[in-house]
Amino acid sequence: MTFKTTDLCDANEGKLWIADPIFRAYGGKAVFAGEIVTVKVFEDNVLVREVLSQTGNDRVLVVDGGGSLRCALVGGLMAQLAEKNGWSGLVVFGCIRDVNEINERMLGVRALNTHPLKSSKRGHGECNIPVTFAGVSFAPGYYVYADEDGMVVSATSLHP
């Protein structure tokens, strides 16, 4: 899939939501896009693993981690799982770890930062609900497009 978020913005003025530029880019894919699947958790990544264990079909998992900078929600093993199961990318409103391992994966990843501590394993959270952060609402079934210039969300697919 080839696109530029700048071109998408120019061609779809007023129809896209543009995420605030708060994310750092990780993973082996600088450019990624796909239908959104959401998880809302706080310092607990059990549901993240459960969703990434499913077939991705080139979708993007958006993880609302509450913006916590106190632990990582995704690490190298989860990135490997996401790649193996065909996920296009991850957007994490929180931290990740094992950056060198994540950067080896053909997976696009956006996260706030890195943190060496793993998350708890309580299994709390919600799946497939609209989540809002970075000035944008990410709803299941919407589409996210990310590249070196930023990230945009559309209610409809912008590619055939």
C-alpha positions, 0 to 999 in steps of 0.5 A: 500500500502506497500513500502519503498522509499529506496527500490524503489530507489534501485530497480529503480536506475536512473529512479526516481527523489528524492525530496530534504529533505525540508519537514516536515511530518504531517497527520495520514499517515506516508506513502502515494503514488498516482498519482499526481494532481497539483495546482500552487498558491501563498498565495491563496488557492481557487483552492486548495479547489476546487480540494480537493472537487473532488473525490481523488481516492487515488491521491496526490495533489501537491501544488506549493505555491511558497515556501511562509512562510507568510500564510497557504494554507491548514488547518484542514477543507481542510484536512478533505475534502481531507480525506472525498473525498479519497485523499491519501496525500498532498505535499505543497510547502508552509505552513499549519495550524491546525496541530492537526486537520491535524494529526487526519486525515488518510491523508499523508501531507508534507509541509515546515512548519506551519503558523497561518495566513490563505491565501487570497481568490482571486481564482488565480492560475493554475491547472494540469500543471508541477510544479518544487520545491525541485529539482524535477518536479511534473507532472500531471499523474506521481506518488509520493511516500513518507515515513519517509525516503523521497519522490520520483517521478516516471513517471510510477506507481511502484505498480500493 
